[in-house]
Amino acid sequence: MRAAELLDLDREHVWHPYAPMPGTSRPLLVESASGVRLRLAEPVDGVTELVDGMSSWWAAVHGYAHPVIDAAVRDQMGRMSHVMFAGLTHEPAIRLAHTLVEITPEPLRHVFLADSGSISVEVAMKMCLQYWRARGRGGKRRLLTWRGGYHGDTWHPMSVCDPEGGMHHMWQGALADQVFADAPPREFDPAYVEHLDALLTRHRDEVAAVIVEPIVQNAGGMRFHSPRYLRALRELCTAHDVLLVFDEIATGFGRTGELFAADHAGVSPDVMCVGKALTGGYLSMAATLCTAEVAAGISAGDSPALAHGPTFMGNPLAAAAANAALGLLLEQDWRADVRRIETALAAGLAPGRAITGVRDVRVLGAIGVVQLDHEVDMAAATRAAVGHGVWLRPFRDLIYTMPPYVTSDEDLAAITSAMLAAAAAG
Ligand SMILES: *Cc1c(COP(=O)(O)O)cnc(C)c1O
């Protein structure tokens, strides 16, 4: 089919993320991708190749069509693409769970493989509620979080997304009623810890867990905060008999400069979610890890099983991709790569502070953010970036990048120029 025909059919039949139907903006048709480049089926303003500044939403940290991950998936496909996970098990899933336990904070010992990030958050919540129910404290059924977060698009994760700025504003009243703290300030402020303490003191008998994105609030607004808040949360949760859940779906696997964002603070949650970069961006898979204590608590209850079991749980192809992607990450010097990207983003984006309409420029690890003082003109900003040969996907007042770790210095320079052009245009 010709590109124009495909795009007509796309417009007629295919929903895209956060889009109306039929779509109001024309997506770019991607024909293939390799390394950090997306190849378009037809040129846009004369451009056929785009440097990917988005890693396909935090996921493709090793770039596209990586020979090692390609080979691992192909090899696994030759043996089996999928078998059910109830009553059966297999090496790719076992190896993956073992690696995750090895590289995550020490007390996390057990792994539930989920089919997407949102589902791993659902499972985390279910674990926490079931833990307290099993311990005779079934009244602890609410979650506490801070404003400005994002935890996924399925129903219960939506209830802990930012209630105002987030994408789920329209469902207020229909969603579970959770406890919200103010958004965490960037710098450490003891008054904010007192605020968290006051909320936990007031709600401790009804709150099962605190769930937060550590260090960086991602899709909720690309905000950074002091690691000291994580240490404070750890102490407060322990003191108030509340479990602590870290959603590391975006921050995990080196993105913030530590392997996990929790490592900035040296604290361990009771439950942790990982996803996105887990499979190197190849296939949908996420995982919920928990401590032996959480698992033992659940198992001591009158219904000891964790009542969750997706059809495609532990999918061998996804697990093989994840094993290959984690192998690549751990055997190379990811820390040096992320530091190199951090330096390049900081230098390349600094001139953005002088652009009219730019409110803030911030960089942490391999994350670069240009925040405007107004809503981005998506069409104009995207066109400006594409004109610079770069793929960006701004949202709200944010033009941001989290490039693949394999991005060269030259391509990083293209990304930062494109971001500044997008900021000026949008
Ligand atoms: C993307 C994301 C999710 C949801 O993951 P999906 O795979 O899109 O369901 C949850 N939490 C955080 C922090 C995320 O960035």
PDBQT file of the ligand as one rigid body, heavy atoms in Angstrom, charges set to zero:
ROOT
HETATM    1  C1  LIG A 501       4.577   4.857  31.463  1.00  0.00    +0.000 C 
HETATM    2  C2  LIG A 501       4.385   4.767  32.912  1.00  0.00    +0.000 A 
HETATM    3  C3  LIG A 501       3.407   3.899  33.463  1.00  0.00    +0.000 A 
HETATM    4  C4  LIG A 501       2.481   3.074  32.608  1.00  0.00    +0.000 C 
HETATM    5  O1  LIG A 501       3.150   2.122  31.838  1.00  0.00    +0.000 OA
HETATM    6  P1  LIG A 501       2.428   1.504  30.532  1.00  0.00    +0.000 P 
HETATM    7  O2  LIG A 501       3.373   0.457  30.068  1.00  0.00    +0.000 OA
HETATM    8  O3  LIG A 501       2.237   2.625  29.575  1.00  0.00    +0.000 OA
HETATM    9  O4  LIG A 501       1.121   0.941  31.002  1.00  0.00    +0.000 OA
HETATM   10  C5  LIG A 501       3.308   3.843  34.838  1.00  0.00    +0.000 A 
HETATM   11  N1  LIG A 501       4.111   4.590  35.632  1.00  0.00    +0.000 NA
HETATM   12  C6  LIG A 501       5.052   5.414  35.152  1.00  0.00    +0.000 A 
HETATM   13  C7  LIG A 501       5.938   6.185  36.079  1.00  0.00    +0.000 C 
HETATM   14  C8  LIG A 501       5.218   5.549  33.762  1.00  0.00    +0.000 A 
HETATM   15  O5  LIG A 501       6.138   6.398  33.283  1.00  0.00    +0.000 OA
ENDROOT
TORSDOF 0
